């Protein structure tokens, strides 16, 4: 079989315009089915997060046309294997695959085992638009998926979204002649400095929104909070009370701000809570059963190692 000839510049632009059209069509379908899509997503996250996830996915799909001029000098990454995170299953599917496909690469996505049924249901309903754009979903296990990405010569790049510890293990044996892209989280700080002009209530609202989005299970969630002494005496009690008022409940409870965590994360969070109780001052502890954990706030010395731990849960230091 003769190798496929690279597309000309005009052909490449035309193909990208076609792909953008498919993304817009998908956005229209998601808009039409917004209630059903949000209901599906609310089986793994708070309802308010599910509604927000559907909205931002639709918005993203409708704005990919602005990327076309930026891709004119970029070369495709080859076939790309994408290991999705468990959180925000719809938005993550689009976020980590649509741009790569628009750039001219074929994408194979492996969902997290915790939300694979949701991703597969989404793909069953809307996979025609995604497959036409060069995006497919695989049923491989995590280990097999990483193994194929490393050994199949057709796969040129792996995009990994898991923990940094898992990345370091993968990196040891991953071929150096292939691309390895890491989209992970960190220990994001929220800083209230001495020159802050905002009202205390506004600051508290921002912290709440940043820390407790999807019950704290988001790579951009605030993980540690630094407050200047000028504001601490007023802000800390206000934050504790606002956190105490957050409703916790099961999936599908429209009033619940916090819902159960993924089981291994819940187990790790409870172990971390035990450590924090012996290491700092407990400001708030709202208990729940099983994987349901309410807000926990702890005051730590700024150099305490636990302050730099990734919580990925409704725990704030």
NUNU-761728 format. One line per 8 residues: number of its first residue (from 1); their letters; for each residue x, z, y of N, C-alpha, C. Coordinates in Angstrom, 3 decimals, m for minus. Atoms other than C-alpha are relative to their C-alpha. Layout:
N
NUM> A> X:Z:Y:X:Z:Y:X:Z:Y ~ ...;
***
This chain:
317
1> XXXXXXXX> 0.858:0.000:m1.197:0.000:0.000:0.000:0.888:0.000:1.239 ~ m0.790:0.078:m1.229:1.395:m0.981:3.379:m0.308:1.191:0.890 ~ 0.256:m1.137:m0.900:1.834:1.897:5.831:m0.904:m0.410:1.151 ~ 0.906:0.285:m1.109:m0.816:2.144:8.509:0.794:m0.152:1.289 ~ m0.693:0.238:m1.254:0.380:0.715:11.787:m0.524:0.970:1.067 ~ 0.456:m0.901:m1.073:0.285:3.086:14.765:m0.930:m0.736:0.957 ~ 0.945:0.595:m0.931:m2.554:2.497:17.195:0.682:m0.311:1.321 ~ m0.480:0.294:m1.350:m1.875:0.836:20.507:m0.583:1.032:0.951;
9> XXXXXXXX> 0.484:m0.958:m1.001:m2.424:2.824:23.681:m1.483:m0.201:0.264 ~ 1.413:0.279:m0.266:m5.744:1.084:24.334:m0.881:0.439:m1.170 ~ 0.765:m0.406:1.185:m6.911:1.678:20.755:m0.105:1.516:m0.070 ~ m0.012:m1.457:0.029:m5.913:5.329:21.008:m0.997:0.586:0.988 ~ 0.948:m0.481:m1.009:m7.877:5.863:24.218:m1.421:m0.260:m0.452 ~ 1.351:0.329:0.472:m10.894:4.088:22.729:m0.438:0.979:m1.087 ~ 0.340:m0.915:1.083:m10.762:6.280:19.625:m0.314:1.391:0.537 ~ 0.241:m1.333:m0.573:m10.580:9.410:21.744:m1.336:0.038:0.745;
17> XXXXXXXX> 1.294:0.072:m0.680:m13.562:8.298:23.826:m1.124:0.085:m1.026 ~ 0.999:m0.066:1.080:m15.506:7.765:20.585:m0.119:1.428:m0.522 ~ 0.009:m1.381:0.515:m14.497:11.226:19.350:m0.685:0.940:0.979 ~ 0.656:m0.822:m1.015:m15.561:12.837:22.628:m1.511:m0.194:m0.049 ~ 1.427:0.261:0.125:m18.931:11.147:22.224:m0.606:0.740:m1.175 ~ 0.484:m0.742:1.169:m19.289:12.711:18.777:m0.093:1.494:0.322 ~ 0.034:m1.414:m0.382:m18.451:16.116:20.239:m1.197:0.293:0.912 ~ 1.157:m0.194:m0.874:m21.087:15.693:22.944:m1.301:m0.018:m0.813;
25> XXXXXXXX> 1.183:0.075:0.852:m23.649:14.685:20.322:m0.166:1.288:m0.793 ~ 0.053:m1.261:0.733:m22.757:17.778:18.291:m0.462:1.130:0.910 ~ 0.437:m1.020:m0.962:m23.180:19.926:21.406:m1.503:m0.078:0.220 ~ 1.441:0.162:m0.189:m26.660:18.475:21.904:m0.779:0.545:m1.196 ~ 0.681:m0.503:1.202:m27.609:19.285:18.320:0.050:1.525:m0.073 ~ m0.105:m1.458:m0.014:m26.307:22.833:18.623:m0.912:0.604:1.065 ~ 0.911:m0.442:m1.053:m28.236:23.201:21.866:m1.433:0.015:m0.516 ~ 1.345:0.091:0.563:m31.394:22.069:20.093:m0.258:1.118:m1.006;
33> XXXXXXXX> 0.149:m0.987:1.069:m30.776:24.508:17.230:0.563:1.362:0.396 ~ m0.688:m1.198:m0.476:m29.410:27.320:19.388:m0.536:1.285:m0.629 ~ 0.595:m1.231:0.544:m31.851:29.981:18.118:0.396:0.200:m1.456 ~ m0.364:m0.103:1.416:m31.173:29.208:14.452:1.490:0.274:m0.169 ~ m1.450:m0.201:0.074:m27.414:29.018:15.021:0.359:1.429:0.380 ~ m0.269:m1.378:m0.420:m27.377:32.340:16.891:m0.441:0.993:m1.061 ~ 0.479:m0.888:1.059:m29.429:33.952:14.119:0.966:0.020:m1.178 ~ m0.984:0.063:1.086:m26.924:32.740:11.519:1.249:0.792:0.363;
41> XXXXXXXX> m1.212:m0.706:m0.432:m23.974:34.058:13.522:m0.216:1.503:0.089 ~ 0.271:m1.435:m0.138:m25.690:37.418:14.036:m0.027:0.717:m1.337 ~ m0.155:m0.659:1.303:m25.321:38.077:10.302:1.418:0.519:m0.206 ~ m1.376:m0.489:0.138:m21.623:38.786:10.933:0.540:0.593:1.284 ~ m0.454:m0.523:m1.286:m21.465:39.974:14.552:m1.218:0.443:0.808 ~ 1.135:m0.418:m0.830:m23.610:41.622:17.243:m0.777:m1.199:0.532 ~ 0.845:1.105:m0.456:m26.536:39.479:18.380:0.463:m0.549:1.339 ~ m0.424:0.467:m1.320:m25.277:39.366:21.970:1.284:m0.821:m0.076;
49> XXXXXXXX> m1.213:0.778:0.209:m21.910:38.084:20.725:m0.352:m1.360:m0.596 ~ 0.418:1.249:0.624:m23.637:35.468:18.570:m0.571:m0.968:1.029 ~ 0.571:0.837:m1.055:m25.607:34.184:21.563:1.104:m0.555:0.889 ~ m1.122:0.426:m0.834:m22.423:34.054:23.654:0.867:m1.019:m0.729 ~ m0.831:0.925:0.771:m20.523:32.310:20.852:m0.623:m1.392:m0.056 ~ 0.676:1.297:0.027:m23.122:29.561:20.533:0.133:m0.706:1.347 ~ m0.059:0.578:m1.344:m23.104:29.035:24.298:1.393:m0.535:0.307 ~ m1.346:0.457:m0.362:m19.333:28.811:24.687:0.472:m1.142:m0.904;
57> XXXXXXXX> m0.324:1.131:0.872:m19.066:26.462:21.683:m0.598:m1.283:0.564 ~ 0.666:1.156:m0.604:m21.587:24.087:23.270:0.750:m0.432:1.259 ~ m0.711:0.299:m1.242:m19.749:24.330:26.585:1.347:m0.671:m0.288 ~ m1.304:0.571:0.343:m16.386:23.594:24.952:m0.141:m1.446:m0.472 ~ 0.180:1.355:0.529:m17.666:20.549:23.083:m0.313:m1.005:1.098 ~ 0.392:0.908:m1.078:m19.023:19.084:26.309:1.111:m0.237:1.026 ~ m1.068:0.144:m0.999:m15.748:19.413:28.206:1.267:m0.629:m0.567 ~ m1.210:0.585:0.578:m13.290:17.746:25.800:0.389:m1.324:0.655;
65> XXXXXXXX> m0.338:1.254:m0.671:m13.488:14.537:27.825:1.126:0.196:1.014 ~ m1.046:m0.270:m0.997:m11.231:16.199:30.411:1.393:0.052:m0.627 ~ m1.299:m0.070:0.678:m8.480:16.399:27.767:0.630:m1.381:m0.201 ~ m0.509:1.333:0.344:m8.162:12.635:27.272:1.212:m0.407:0.845 ~ m1.187:0.399:m0.782:m5.799:11.980:30.232:1.249:0.807:m0.362 ~ m1.143:m0.861:0.319:m3.594:14.884:29.087:0.659:m0.386:m1.317 ~ m0.508:0.345:1.325:m3.127:13.345:25.634:0.766:m1.316:m0.023 ~ m0.560:1.354:m0.015:m1.729:9.998:26.753:1.460:m0.041:m0.442;
73> XXXXXXXX> m1.419:m0.006:0.371:1.901:11.031:26.187:0.294:0.936:m1.171 ~ m0.201:m0.891:1.140:1.341:13.341:23.240:m0.077:m0.798:m1.299 ~ 0.104:0.649:1.301:1.952:12.273:19.674:m0.781:0.917:m0.947 ~ 0.757:m0.819:0.954:m0.316:13.431:16.812:0.922:0.919:m0.801 ~ m0.761:m0.978:0.791:0.789:16.388:14.690:0.041:m0.355:m1.479 ~ 0.129:0.329:1.410:0.168:14.534:11.438:m1.217:0.710:m0.584 ~ 1.095:m0.756:0.589:m2.264:16.048:8.964:0.270:1.487:0.215 ~ m0.159:m1.398:m0.402:m2.871:19.642:10.019:m0.888:0.885:m0.865;
81> XXXXXXXX> 0.747:m1.019:0.747:m3.932:22.596:7.878:m0.250:1.177:0.937 ~ 0.380:m1.065:m0.932:m5.819:25.263:9.856:m0.618:1.158:m0.767 ~ 0.546:m1.217:0.613:m6.348:28.799:8.529:m0.803:0.741:1.058 ~ 0.868:m0.593:m1.016:m9.340:30.119:10.460:m0.019:1.523:m0.082 ~ 0.229:m1.453:0.023:m9.828:33.767:11.477:m1.426:0.282:m0.472 ~ 1.339:m0.339:0.464:m12.898:35.650:10.263:m0.990:0.130:1.146 ~ 0.915:m0.281:m1.114:m14.306:36.333:13.729:m0.380:m1.288:0.729 ~ 0.509:1.167:m0.725:m16.335:33.926:15.874:0.083:m1.270:m0.845;
89> XXXXXXXX> m0.206:1.112:0.946:m16.720:31.506:12.930:m0.328:m1.380:0.550 ~ 0.338:1.312:m0.568:m18.442:28.682:14.855:0.998:m0.398:1.080 ~ m0.905:0.320:m1.108:m16.301:28.849:17.983:1.420:m0.237:m0.512 ~ m1.343:0.176:0.556:m13.104:29.239:15.945:0.140:m1.349:m0.692 ~ m0.024:1.302:0.660:m13.989:26.179:13.873:0.262:m1.110:1.001 ~ m0.184:1.024:m1.027:m14.209:24.095:17.047:1.316:0.204:0.749 ~ m1.191:m0.300:m0.798:m11.433:25.822:18.999:1.284:m0.449:m0.686 ~ m1.250:0.263:0.707:m8.796:25.344:16.285:0.039:m1.360:m0.694;
97> XXXXXXXX> m0.032:1.302:0.666:m9.773:21.867:15.080:m0.335:m1.168:0.916 ~ 0.474:1.129:m0.801:m11.521:19.745:17.746:1.108:m0.607:0.855 ~ m1.070:0.521:m0.838:m8.564:19.450:20.103:1.061:m0.727:m0.804 ~ m0.987:0.645:0.873:m6.207:18.598:17.242:m0.515:m1.358:m0.450 ~ 0.589:1.272:0.422:m8.604:15.913:16.003:m0.025:m0.994:1.147 ~ 0.028:0.874:m1.170:m8.968:14.527:19.508:1.387:m0.564:0.283 ~ m1.376:0.465:m0.192:m5.182:14.248:19.648:0.446:m1.025:m1.015 ~ m0.323:1.044:0.965:m5.269:11.870:16.682:0.422:0.485:m1.364;
105> XXXXXXXX> m0.385:m0.551:1.293:m4.552:14.212:13.771:m1.228:0.257:m0.868 ~ 1.045:m0.406:0.931:m6.626:14.817:10.664:0.152:1.487:m0.270 ~ m0.019:m1.452:0.084:m7.572:18.460:10.160:m0.739:0.469:m1.259 ~ 0.655:m0.668:1.125:m8.323:20.469:7.019:m0.065:1.479:0.313 ~ 0.243:m1.378:m0.407:m9.848:23.859:7.755:m0.295:0.859:m1.215 ~ 0.305:m0.975:1.049:m9.830:26.857:5.436:m0.600:1.237:0.660 ~ 0.622:m1.176:m0.620:m12.364:29.539:6.519:0.503:1.294:m0.623 ~ m0.265:m1.328:0.560:m11.716:33.234:6.083:m1.025:0.295:m1.090;
113> XXXXXXXX> 0.930:m0.340:1.091:m13.251:34.596:2.889:m1.173:0.832:0.508 ~ 1.054:m0.894:m0.503:m15.285:37.054:5.011:m1.119:m0.761:0.695 ~ 1.048:0.773:m0.679:m17.163:34.351:6.894:m0.079:m1.436:m0.518 ~ m0.014:1.365:0.533:m16.689:31.322:4.645:m1.406:m0.537:m0.229 ~ 1.358:0.486:0.257:m20.391:31.158:3.734:m0.653:m0.500:1.284 ~ 0.567:0.420:m1.289:m21.308:30.896:7.426:0.616:m1.328:0.437 ~ m0.658:1.255:m0.377:m18.710:28.179:8.112:m0.511:m1.144:m0.868 ~ 0.487:1.064:0.894:m19.908:26.243:5.073:m1.432:m0.389:0.341;
121> XXXXXXXX> 1.369:0.321:m0.401:m23.517:26.487:6.196:0.003:m0.832:1.278 ~ m0.127:0.792:m1.223:m22.505:25.217:9.628:0.452:m1.418:m0.334 ~ m0.529:1.316:0.357:m20.545:22.386:8.044:m1.037:m0.817:m0.756 ~ 1.058:0.713:0.709:m23.467:21.515:5.764:m1.001:m0.609:0.965 ~ 0.979:0.480:m0.980:m25.677:21.096:8.828:0.593:m0.996:0.995 ~ m0.583:0.805:m1.080:m23.229:19.475:11.261:1.301:m0.692:m0.407 ~ m1.280:0.533:0.461:m20.353:18.274:9.104:0.175:m1.489:0.177 ~ m0.143:1.437:m0.196:m21.154:14.607:9.613:0.763:m0.304:1.278;
129> XXXXXXXX> m0.693:0.213:m1.272:m20.048:14.793:13.246:1.455:0.430:m0.097 ~ m1.365:m0.501:0.119:m16.974:16.811:12.307:0.846:m0.895:m0.900 ~ m0.764:0.857:0.907:m15.937:14.624:9.373:0.298:m1.342:0.635 ~ m0.250:1.257:m0.710:m16.322:11.497:11.514:1.165:0.136:0.971 ~ m1.104:m0.246:m0.929:m13.842:13.101:13.911:1.297:0.339:m0.725 ~ m1.207:m0.278:0.775:m11.385:13.774:11.074:0.183:1.459:m0.365 ~ m0.062:m1.435:0.306:m12.242:17.443:10.375:m0.750:0.265:m1.298 ~ 0.649:m0.364:1.248:m12.977:18.711:6.879:0.259:1.459:m0.325;
137> XXXXXXXX> m0.121:m1.402:0.409:m13.460:22.144:5.288:0.347:0.041:m1.484 ~ m0.425:m0.120:1.392:m11.740:23.147:2.039:m0.454:1.321:m0.598 ~ 0.405:m1.215:0.708:m12.740:25.699:m0.595:1.194:0.700:m0.647 ~ m1.186:m0.621:0.592:m9.150:26.595:m1.530:0.102:1.479:0.378 ~ m0.302:m1.389:m0.346:m8.141:30.244:m1.684:1.084:0.021:1.061 ~ m1.004:m0.109:m1.044:m5.883:31.536:1.036:1.400:m0.326:m0.489 ~ m1.342:0.229:0.543:m2.768:31.542:m1.156:0.209:m1.466:m0.356 ~ m0.132:1.410:0.380:m3.443:28.041:m2.529:0.073:m0.894:1.234;
145> XXXXXXXX> 0.006:0.795:m1.223:m4.135:26.716:0.957:1.378:0.004:0.655 ~ m1.335:m0.097:m0.592:m0.809:27.987:2.297:1.011:m0.749:m0.862 ~ m0.918:0.688:0.915:0.960:26.640:m0.790:m0.090:m1.516:0.181 ~ 0.176:1.436:m0.211:m0.525:23.162:m0.315:0.590:m0.420:1.346 ~ m0.530:0.333:m1.327:0.338:23.212:3.389:1.522:m0.096:m0.014 ~ m1.455:0.001:0.054:3.937:23.957:2.508:0.589:m1.096:m0.869 ~ m0.595:0.913:0.980:4.378:21.517:m0.379:m0.572:m1.412:0.014 ~ 0.577:1.346:m0.043:2.037:18.564:0.219:0.673:m0.784:1.133;
153> XXXXXXXX> m0.715:0.745:m1.046:4.100:15.929:2.077:m0.925:m0.603:1.054 ~ 0.924:0.555:m0.995:0.954:14.639:3.802:m0.292:0.993:1.116 ~ 0.257:m1.034:m1.008:0.511:17.959:5.626:1.277:0.232:0.803 ~ m1.179:m0.139:m0.849:2.886:18.108:8.574:0.018:1.281:0.820 ~ 0.079:m1.177:m0.871:1.664:21.203:10.392:m0.992:1.002:m0.564 ~ 0.908:m1.093:0.344:0.109:24.571:9.567:m0.284:0.811:1.254 ~ 0.413:m0.890:m1.080:m1.870:26.446:12.210:m0.576:1.249:m0.653 ~ 0.364:m1.251:0.665:m2.162:30.092:11.143:m0.552:0.989:1.021;
161> XXXXXXXX> 0.645:m0.914:m0.942:m4.471:32.657:12.758:m0.110:1.422:m0.535 ~ 0.103:m1.341:0.569:m3.986:35.740:10.590:0.881:1.011:0.713 ~ m0.814:m1.061:m0.600:m1.994:38.896:11.213:1.459:m0.434:0.113 ~ m1.408:0.346:m0.193:1.584:38.775:12.424:0.820:0.360:m1.234 ~ m0.713:m0.374:1.228:2.750:40.594:9.272:m0.120:m1.094:m1.053 ~ 0.169:1.092:0.964:1.260:37.839:7.109:0.773:m1.238:0.429 ~ m0.759:1.144:m0.492:2.825:35.219:9.338:1.471:0.119:m0.377 ~ m1.430:m0.158:0.299:6.300:36.676:8.829:0.281:m0.268:m1.472;
169> XXXXXXXX> m0.189:0.279:1.429:5.815:36.478:5.048:m0.079:m1.503:m0.270 ~ 0.139:1.447:0.177:4.636:32.862:5.250:1.231:m0.730:0.536 ~ m1.099:0.679:m0.679:7.455:31.915:7.585:1.276:m0.029:m0.834 ~ m1.223:m0.098:0.793:10.146:32.992:5.120:0.199:m1.222:m0.900 ~ m0.110:1.089:0.972:9.354:30.190:2.664:m0.561:m1.326:0.513 ~ 0.624:1.231:m0.484:7.650:27.613:4.885:1.076:m1.006:0.385 ~ m1.042:1.003:m0.265:9.597:24.334:5.146:0.334:m0.115:1.493 ~ m0.432:0.034:m1.395:11.650:24.131:8.330:m0.275:m1.356:0.649;
177> XXXXXXXX> 0.254:1.321:m0.568:10.860:20.421:8.713:m1.490:m0.222:0.288 ~ 1.418:0.083:m0.335:7.136:21.152:9.154:m0.307:0.911:1.183 ~ 0.407:m0.830:m1.119:5.342:22.557:12.147:m0.756:1.235:m0.464 ~ 0.717:m1.248:0.284:4.145:26.161:12.021:m0.433:0.597:1.335 ~ 0.562:m0.469:m1.271:1.848:27.194:14.874:m0.738:1.306:m0.247 ~ 0.678:m1.301:0.159:0.746:30.812:15.257:m0.908:0.271:1.189 ~ 0.970:m0.412:m1.016:m2.406:31.705:17.169:m0.503:1.383:m0.399 ~ 0.335:m1.361:0.395:m2.523:35.462:16.799:m0.324:0.872:1.184;
185> XXXXXXXX> 0.355:m0.947:m1.049:m3.415:38.523:18.738:1.215:0.807:0.410 ~ m1.078:m0.857:m0.459:m1.360:41.249:20.332:m0.580:1.320:0.433 ~ 0.477:m1.300:m0.463:m1.674:44.629:21.993:m0.234:m0.121:1.505 ~ 0.267:0.350:m1.393:m3.241:43.445:25.236:m0.276:1.243:0.845 ~ 0.251:m1.146:m0.876:m3.085:45.982:28.091:m1.022:m0.320:1.094 ~ 0.864:0.068:m1.184:m5.667:46.622:30.806:0.595:1.007:0.976 ~ m0.718:m0.849:m0.951:m3.982:47.999:33.926:m0.844:0.205:1.257 ~ 0.654:m0.350:m1.260:m5.692:49.804:36.798:1.090:0.549:0.910;
193> XXXXXXXX> m1.147:m0.363:m0.822:m2.980:49.870:39.436:m0.375:0.757:1.256 ~ 0.249:m0.839:m1.182:m2.605:51.881:42.654:m0.721:m0.727:1.134 ~ 0.626:0.738:m1.091:m3.894:49.080:44.890:m1.390:m0.519:m0.331 ~ 1.307:0.495:0.420:m7.198:48.569:43.070:m1.058:0.216:1.082 ~ 1.032:m0.066:m1.031:m10.046:47.787:45.475:m1.411:0.061:m0.580 ~ 1.324:0.066:0.613:m12.925:47.593:42.994:m0.628:1.376:m0.131 ~ 0.709:m1.247:0.274:m15.595:50.235:42.512:0.286:0.447:m1.429 ~ m0.232:m0.550:1.330:m15.125:52.543:39.542:m0.978:m0.594:m1.009;
201> XXXXXXXX> 1.005:0.533:0.926:m18.363:51.261:38.003:0.342:m1.424:m0.425 ~ m0.391:1.370:0.337:m17.078:47.665:38.165:1.173:m0.001:m0.978 ~ m1.166:m0.081:0.886:m13.781:48.629:36.529:m0.442:0.409:m1.400 ~ 0.486:m0.476:1.301:m15.563:50.520:33.760:m0.718:m1.125:m0.735 ~ 0.727:1.102:0.611:m17.840:47.549:33.121:0.958:m1.050:m0.568 ~ m0.987:0.981:0.468:m14.836:45.216:32.827:0.721:0.509:m1.247 ~ m0.684:m0.567:1.166:m13.076:47.573:30.409:m0.908:m0.051:m1.224 ~ 0.962:0.012:1.106:m16.201:47.892:28.267:m0.133:m1.412:m0.565;
209> XXXXXXXX> 0.160:1.381:0.458:m16.674:44.121:28.131:1.248:m0.498:m0.719 ~ m1.250:0.473:0.575:m13.007:43.546:27.340:0.332:0.687:m1.320 ~ m0.387:m0.750:1.198:m12.579:46.272:24.734:m0.965:m0.188:m1.167 ~ 0.988:m0.090:1.082:m15.823:46.151:22.789:m0.669:m1.324:m0.343 ~ 0.536:1.298:0.407:m16.472:42.417:22.527:0.142:m0.143:m1.513 ~ 0.018:0.131:1.469:m17.451:41.769:18.890:0.543:1.253:m0.678 ~ m0.396:m1.302:0.564:m16.919:45.470:18.156:1.512:0.200:0.018 ~ m1.457:m0.129:m0.105:m13.279:45.139:19.223:0.767:m0.978:m0.848;
217> XXXXXXXX> m0.659:0.936:0.917:m12.557:42.373:16.698:0.210:m1.362:0.670 ~ m0.305:1.244:m0.683:m11.209:39.747:19.051:1.436:0.072:0.496 ~ m1.426:m0.032:m0.331:m7.613:38.749:19.770:0.252:0.226:1.486 ~ m0.182:m0.223:m1.427:m8.194:39.008:23.522:m0.522:1.355:0.450 ~ 0.526:m1.314:m0.373:m9.752:42.481:23.432:1.119:0.904:0.525 ~ m0.930:m1.020:m0.492:m8.056:45.210:25.436:0.325:0.985:m1.123 ~ m0.402:m0.933:1.046:m6.054:47.406:23.053:0.549:1.307:0.568 ~ m0.551:m1.209:m0.625:m4.478:49.901:25.485:m0.293:m0.051:1.482;
225> XXXXXXXX> 0.436:m0.100:m1.389:m5.401:51.110:28.932:0.966:0.882:0.783 ~ m0.862:m0.762:m0.903:m3.086:52.227:31.744:m0.772:0.211:1.312 ~ 0.755:m0.326:m1.213:m4.756:54.009:34.687:0.893:0.767:0.956 ~ m0.795:m0.718:m1.001:m2.960:55.025:37.862:m0.648:1.355:0.290 ~ 0.489:m1.373:m0.199:m3.252:58.736:38.610:m1.016:0.106:1.140 ~ 0.948:m0.055:m1.117:m5.157:57.975:41.823:m1.447:m0.179:m0.456 ~ 1.348:0.321:0.478:m8.133:56.813:39.731:m0.385:0.746:m1.269 ~ 0.246:m0.541:1.336:m7.797:58.714:36.471:m1.105:1.052:m0.030;
233> XXXXXXXX> 0.958:m1.110:0.046:m9.865:61.807:37.355:m1.442:m0.480:0.119 ~ 1.354:0.530:m0.152:m12.873:59.652:38.266:m0.319:m1.051:m1.061 ~ 0.267:1.127:0.886:m12.472:56.649:36.001:m0.138:0.428:m1.456 ~ 0.029:m0.378:1.412:m11.787:58.350:32.665:m1.344:0.599:m0.409 ~ 1.327:m0.522:0.391:m15.005:60.455:32.586:m1.089:m1.075:0.045 ~ 0.998:1.064:m0.090:m17.026:57.422:33.696:0.113:m0.951:m1.181 ~ m0.208:0.869:1.151:m15.490:55.306:30.943:m0.488:0.654:m1.284 ~ 0.457:m0.723:1.191:m16.159:57.977:28.324:m1.519:m0.028:m0.093;
241> XXXXXXXX> 1.469:m0.026:0.021:m19.831:58.236:29.312:m0.581:m1.381:m0.260 ~ 0.493:1.362:0.228:m20.316:54.473:29.430:0.207:m0.425:m1.451 ~ m0.270:0.327:1.404:m18.715:54.122:25.990:m0.946:0.754:m0.927 ~ 0.896:m0.819:0.809:m20.858:56.950:24.610:m1.399:m0.622:m0.086 ~ 1.347:0.563:m0.070:m24.007:55.053:25.631:m0.142:m1.318:m0.750 ~ 0.080:1.273:0.714:m23.123:51.900:23.697:m0.753:0.190:m1.322 ~ 0.801:m0.105:1.229:m25.677:51.381:20.924:0.765:m0.593:m1.175 ~ m0.588:0.530:1.227:m24.357:50.941:17.387:m1.121:m0.233:m1.000;
249> XXXXXXXX> 1.045:0.320:0.967:m26.362:49.385:14.571:0.449:m1.097:m0.937 ~ m0.338:1.014:0.999:m26.463:46.874:11.754:m0.131:m1.392:0.594 ~ 0.144:1.388:m0.410:m26.246:43.089:12.033:m1.487:m0.325:0.135 ~ 1.379:0.377:m0.222:m29.452:41.604:13.387:m0.766:0.951:0.888 ~ 0.616:m0.947:m0.931:m30.250:44.656:15.521:0.295:m0.490:1.419 ~ m0.206:0.607:m1.317:m30.778:43.047:18.915:0.514:0.988:1.040 ~ m0.422:m1.020:m0.963:m30.039:46.352:20.690:1.425:0.497:m0.240 ~ m1.313:m0.534:0.368:m26.723:47.033:18.946:1.117:m0.707:0.748;
257> XXXXXXXX> m1.184:0.555:m0.663:m23.624:46.535:21.054:1.169:m0.071:m0.980 ~ m1.054:m0.040:1.009:m21.388:47.427:18.103:m0.634:m0.045:m1.376 ~ 0.497:0.140:1.369:m21.954:46.422:14.468:1.154:0.230:m0.976 ~ m1.072:m0.300:0.964:m19.984:46.947:11.213:1.213:m0.917:0.124 ~ m1.248:0.749:0.017:m16.365:45.852:11.039:0.178:m0.667:m1.354 ~ m0.392:0.554:1.289:m14.907:43.656:8.344:0.612:1.135:m0.825 ~ m0.400:m1.185:0.786:m14.281:46.133:5.450:1.475:0.392:0.067 ~ m1.407:m0.459:m0.061:m10.435:46.063:5.384:0.402:0.474:1.388;
265> XXXXXXXX> m0.310:m0.442:m1.362:m10.325:46.409:9.164:m0.623:1.368:0.259 ~ 0.640:m1.312:m0.140:m12.790:49.308:9.024:0.823:1.078:m0.698 ~ m0.823:m0.965:0.740:m10.633:51.026:6.416:1.268:0.328:0.783 ~ m1.210:m0.228:m0.787:m7.530:50.558:8.543:m0.319:0.791:1.270 ~ 0.386:m0.691:m1.223:m9.405:51.751:11.648:m0.205:1.492:m0.258 ~ 0.222:m1.418:0.310:m10.451:55.010:9.963:1.317:0.719:m0.252 ~ m1.324:m0.610:0.195:m6.865:55.657:8.889:0.692:0.215:1.346 ~ m0.606:m0.123:m1.321:m5.738:55.030:12.460:m0.642:1.130:0.797;
273> XXXXXXXX> 0.703:m1.089:m0.682:m8.389:57.415:13.805:0.548:1.354:m0.456 ~ m0.572:m1.244:0.527:m7.011:60.144:11.533:1.356:0.286:0.646 ~ m1.302:m0.170:m0.649:m3.543:59.579:12.980:m0.162:0.377:1.473 ~ 0.194:m0.249:m1.428:m4.820:59.561:16.546:m0.473:1.423:0.263 ~ 0.500:m1.365:m0.181:m6.638:62.872:16.116:1.122:1.025:m0.036 ~ m1.121:m0.934:0.081:m3.345:64.502:15.284:1.104:m0.314:0.984 ~ m1.084:0.461:m0.855:m1.361:62.716:17.951:m0.320:0.051:1.483 ~ 0.370:0.017:m1.416:m3.332:62.863:21.202:m1.288:0.744:0.235;
281> XXXXXXXX> 1.240:m0.677:m0.369:m6.368:64.188:23.016:m1.188:m0.933:m0.250 ~ 1.186:0.795:0.293:m9.662:62.924:21.650:m1.003:0.140:1.144 ~ 0.944:0.003:m1.116:m11.934:61.937:24.539:m1.414:m0.334:m0.460 ~ 1.311:0.408:0.512:m14.759:60.407:22.503:0.143:m0.463:m1.436 ~ 0.034:0.459:1.387:m15.594:59.879:18.831:m1.459:m0.137:m0.418 ~ 1.364:0.264:0.450:m18.918:58.260:17.929:0.092:m0.506:m1.432 ~ m0.156:0.325:1.410:m19.127:58.261:14.160:m1.088:m0.955:m0.473 ~ 0.956:0.870:0.658:m20.908:55.778:11.906:0.292:0.008:m1.489;
289> XXXXXXXX> m0.185:0.010:1.447:m21.291:55.163:8.190:0.717:m1.256:m0.462 ~ m0.647:1.149:0.602:m19.083:52.914:6.100:0.835:m0.784:0.994 ~ m0.753:0.879:m0.890:m17.781:49.946:8.079:m0.496:0.064:1.439 ~ 0.516:m0.145:m1.361:m19.848:50.921:11.122:0.725:1.147:0.689 ~ m0.788:m0.982:m0.740:m17.580:52.724:13.587:m0.364:m0.107:1.473 ~ 0.333:m0.016:m1.411:m18.638:53.755:17.079:1.236:0.079:0.872 ~ m1.142:m0.046:m0.919:m16.438:53.938:20.183:0.848:1.258:m0.192 ~ m0.960:m1.109:0.057:m13.324:56.123:19.957:0.997:m0.183:1.130;
297> XXXXXXXX> m0.952:0.043:m1.101:m11.168:56.941:22.998:0.971:1.174:m0.132 ~ m1.029:m1.026:0.127:m7.874:58.847:22.909:0.988:m0.104:1.163 ~ m1.009:m0.070:m1.048:m5.464:59.976:25.610:1.348:0.274:m0.660 ~ m1.311:m0.113:0.629:m1.868:59.432:24.492:1.102:m0.039:1.048 ~ m1.198:0.213:m0.789:1.565:59.730:25.960:0.305:m1.494:0.028 ~ m0.181:1.444:m0.159:2.531:56.295:27.267:0.995:m0.597:m0.986 ~ m0.988:0.513:0.949:5.388:56.005:24.767:m0.369:0.290:m1.451 ~ 0.430:m0.272:1.373:3.407:57.132:21.717:m0.113:m1.318:m0.761;
305> XXXXXXXX> 0.058:1.258:0.767:3.854:54.440:19.009:m1.422:m0.470:m0.284 ~ 1.379:0.394:0.280:0.115:54.516:18.314:m0.637:m0.729:1.177 ~ 0.505:0.701:m1.186:m0.465:53.270:21.860:0.251:m1.506:m0.126 ~ m0.399:1.396:0.143:1.191:50.016:20.789:m0.496:m0.606:m1.307 ~ 0.609:0.516:1.230:m0.749:49.632:17.542:m1.127:m0.968:0.346 ~ 1.152:0.892:m0.147:m3.144:46.705:17.259:m1.180:0.635:m0.727 ~ 1.134:m0.698:0.613:m6.506:48.377:16.664:m1.007:m0.970:m0.601 ~ 0.980:0.985:0.454:m8.840:45.353:16.319:m1.288:0.689:m0.446;
313> XXXXX> 1.139:m0.853:0.329:m11.656:47.897:16.312:m0.434:0.683:1.299 ~ 0.450:m0.659:m1.258:m13.689:49.906:18.883:0.755:1.297:0.282 ~ m0.895:m1.129:m0.246:m10.719:52.228:19.425:0.865:m0.342:1.204 ~ m0.771:0.254:m1.220:m9.068:52.521:22.844:0.877:1.198:0.298 ~ m0.937:m1.078:m0.365:m5.985:54.525:23.819:0.404:m0.162:1.443;
***
